[in-house]
């Protein structure tokens, strides 16, 4: 078997391995993150209340029905968390640290029942000046509905190990 997704432990025994090393990130490569995720009412209510975002547009169906949206709107924190989470297996499963998110844009509303997908493009990378055998990678991520409607975009920067480090 020859794959970076598996590490050979012994003859005919392999361990799954997620994420990329610094050298695996190639500028302008795009990764589609799958599977998608269909947003449920529980996702929206639990996360909204957990984050203390009790705006009635997110948790009160009668209130929301009287707004321009005519239904509960999924909290932007829910959308952000799910789309960012979709990227973890590839972008940051090997990361040492998240260094930050920038340029977060909420483009279109998300509703209960929408299915979200994500893709990330490698924007920049450089070796760390202060951490031997580590690099800094910035990706641009887009979250979209199943019909292709863009709902969120952001840039994320992570510190990742170089290959050959544990």
C-alpha positions as CSV (number, residue, x, y, z in Angstrom):
1,X,0.0,0.0,0.0
2,X,1.4,3.4,-1.0
3,X,-0.7,6.2,0.5
4,X,-0.2,9.1,2.9
5,X,-3.6,8.3,4.4
6,X,-2.2,5.1,6.0
7,X,1.0,4.4,8.0
8,X,2.3,0.9,7.9
9,X,2.6,-0.5,11.4
10,X,3.7,-4.1,10.6
11,X,3.4,-6.4,7.6
12,X,-0.3,-6.1,6.4
13,X,-1.2,-3.8,9.3
14,X,-1.9,-0.1,8.8
15,X,-3.1,2.9,10.8
16,X,-5.3,5.6,9.4
17,X,-3.6,9.0,9.2
18,X,-5.4,12.2,8.5
19,X,-4.1,15.6,7.6
20,X,-1.2,17.0,5.6
21,X,2.4,17.8,6.4
22,X,3.8,21.2,5.4
23,X,5.3,19.7,2.3
24,X,2.0,18.3,1.2
25,X,0.4,21.7,0.9
26,X,0.8,23.1,-2.7
27,X,-0.2,26.7,-3.4
28,X,-3.5,26.8,-5.4
29,X,-4.5,23.2,-4.8
30,X,-8.2,23.0,-3.9
31,X,-9.6,20.3,-1.6
32,X,-13.3,19.4,-1.6
33,X,-14.3,18.4,1.9
34,X,-16.8,15.5,2.2
35,X,-19.2,14.3,3.4
36,X,-21.5,17.3,3.4
37,X,-23.6,18.1,6.5
38,X,-27.4,18.7,6.6
39,X,-28.3,21.2,9.3
40,X,-30.9,20.1,11.8
41,X,-33.1,22.1,14.2
42,X,-31.2,20.5,17.1
43,X,-27.8,21.7,15.6
44,X,-29.1,25.3,15.5
45,X,-30.9,25.5,18.8
46,X,-28.2,23.6,20.9
47,X,-25.3,25.6,19.4
48,X,-27.2,28.9,19.6
49,X,-28.0,28.4,23.3
50,X,-24.5,26.9,24.1
51,X,-22.9,30.1,22.7
52,X,-25.5,32.2,24.6
53,X,-26.9,33.5,21.3
54,X,-30.6,33.6,22.2
55,X,-31.7,35.9,19.4
56,X,-35.3,34.8,18.7
57,X,-34.5,34.6,14.9
58,X,-32.6,31.4,15.7
59,X,-34.7,29.8,18.4
60,X,-38.3,31.1,18.2
61,X,-40.2,29.9,15.1
62,X,-43.2,32.2,15.7
63,X,-40.9,35.2,15.9
64,X,-38.9,34.1,12.8
65,X,-42.1,33.6,10.8
66,X,-42.8,37.3,11.1
67,X,-39.4,38.3,9.7
68,X,-38.2,38.6,6.1
69,X,-36.8,35.1,6.4
70,X,-40.2,33.5,7.3
71,X,-38.4,30.8,9.2
72,X,-35.7,30.2,11.7
73,X,-32.3,31.3,10.4
74,X,-29.3,29.1,11.3
75,X,-26.9,31.0,13.5
76,X,-23.8,32.2,11.7
77,X,-21.7,30.6,14.5
78,X,-23.3,27.2,13.6
79,X,-22.6,27.7,10.0
80,X,-19.0,28.7,10.7
81,X,-18.4,25.9,13.1
82,X,-19.7,23.2,10.8
83,X,-17.9,24.5,7.7
84,X,-14.6,24.9,9.6
85,X,-15.1,21.5,11.1
86,X,-15.4,19.9,7.6
87,X,-11.9,21.1,6.8
88,X,-10.2,19.5,9.8
89,X,-9.5,16.0,8.3
90,X,-7.3,17.5,5.6
91,X,-6.2,21.0,6.7
92,X,-5.5,20.7,10.4
93,X,-5.6,17.1,11.5
94,X,-1.8,17.2,11.9
95,X,-1.8,20.9,13.0
96,X,0.2,22.0,16.0
97,X,-2.0,25.1,16.4
98,X,-4.7,27.2,14.8
99,X,-3.2,30.7,14.4
100,X,-6.3,32.5,13.4
101,X,-9.2,33.1,11.1
102,X,-9.5,36.2,8.9
103,X,-11.9,37.8,6.4
104,X,-14.9,35.9,7.6
105,X,-17.8,36.8,5.2
106,X,-21.4,35.7,5.7
107,X,-22.8,35.7,2.1
108,X,-26.2,34.1,2.1
109,X,-28.6,32.8,4.8
110,X,-28.6,29.1,5.9
111,X,-31.8,27.4,7.0
112,X,-32.7,24.2,8.8
113,X,-32.6,21.4,6.3
114,X,-29.9,23.0,4.1
115,X,-26.9,20.7,3.3
116,X,-23.5,22.4,3.5
117,X,-20.3,21.5,1.6
118,X,-16.9,23.0,1.9
119,X,-13.8,23.5,-0.2
120,X,-10.4,25.0,0.7
121,X,-7.7,26.5,-1.5
122,X,-4.1,26.7,-0.4
123,X,-3.2,30.4,-0.5
124,X,0.2,30.7,1.1
125,X,2.8,28.7,3.0
126,X,6.2,29.4,4.6
127,X,8.5,27.8,7.0
128,X,8.3,29.1,10.5
129,X,11.2,31.5,11.4
130,X,11.0,30.5,15.1
131,X,10.0,26.9,15.1
132,X,12.3,24.4,13.5
133,X,10.6,21.7,11.4
134,X,7.2,23.6,11.3
135,X,5.5,25.7,8.7
136,X,2.6,28.2,8.5
137,X,-0.1,27.6,6.0
138,X,-3.1,29.8,5.1
139,X,-6.1,28.4,3.3
140,X,-9.2,30.1,1.9
141,X,-12.4,28.2,2.6
142,X,-15.8,28.5,1.0
143,X,-19.0,26.9,2.4
144,X,-21.9,26.4,0.1
145,X,-25.3,24.8,-0.1
146,X,-26.0,21.7,-2.1
147,X,-27.1,23.9,-5.0
148,X,-23.8,25.7,-5.0
149,X,-25.1,28.9,-3.3
150,X,-22.1,30.4,-1.4
151,X,-23.0,31.0,2.3
152,X,-19.6,31.7,4.0
153,X,-16.0,32.3,3.2
154,X,-13.0,32.8,5.4
155,X,-9.2,32.4,5.6
156,X,-7.6,30.2,8.2
157,X,-3.9,30.0,9.2
158,X,-2.5,26.9,10.8
159,X,0.9,25.8,12.1
160,X,1.8,22.3,10.8
161,X,4.7,20.0,11.2
162,X,7.1,19.2,8.4
163,X,7.2,15.6,7.2
164,X,9.5,13.3,9.2
165,X,8.4,15.0,12.5
166,X,6.1,13.4,15.0
